[in-house]
């Protein structure tokens, strides 16, 4: 079964052992293919699995759609685009690469692209006034 993570922070079964199981935290846009064993691990005592939830049922249960059935990665800008830490790190990496561009016009265009993709950098100024 293949699902696309629709909300960063969603966990899926990763490895099952006889004594313990481990979950993996996923980011929005990741496409995860679950093995039959992993699907089995999603079931509760009554045999119900969260994988059976429709998008409407997810909204009702969790207040948000956490995953979608199938591969919907093309609908996401980049993996983790709803996570502020991922966006910050991606922006910083892009800025570092843009600073290496020798041509001023190209560098300016790249910074404009970065700002349109990730937004402007947060201000480092802090006010002490009340």
Steps between C-alpha positions, in 0.01 A plus 500: 500500500634843404413823678621858476561678829287815502602646836856499635546315826280205407649167606488171315617154612861443407642178643319240706668266740358239729545722803468853363400702199654820369329784319647744253403867501420616146485837329230637272551378145678176584360200315501193723435146381395280788565127503223260607675471839500878542132518402428235762679713761256786438206294623352530846362214712173506309684469166436861393780687327552874466587420137127439442414862584383719214612862482162605645537250786850632571364856518234384741736293717818710498388841372730469196585268214817318606547273198351432158478165326731467198784720376411870522857629529460714187252716693764596760763770440771304682517237772422662834362822353265541797778467760664828607833336583523335159405826324759694701781254424412481130493882481837529673657243264361688198633833633847350551500374141370835367778688678752305292360636172754748359269687260303767693193480275483120525552516877220760535265283292583196713429690823166611354418136420600394852277767654204401282547131584580518872403853601726772637747428778386560854621823654785470747413830667344480842340788680551559870243781506153443638 
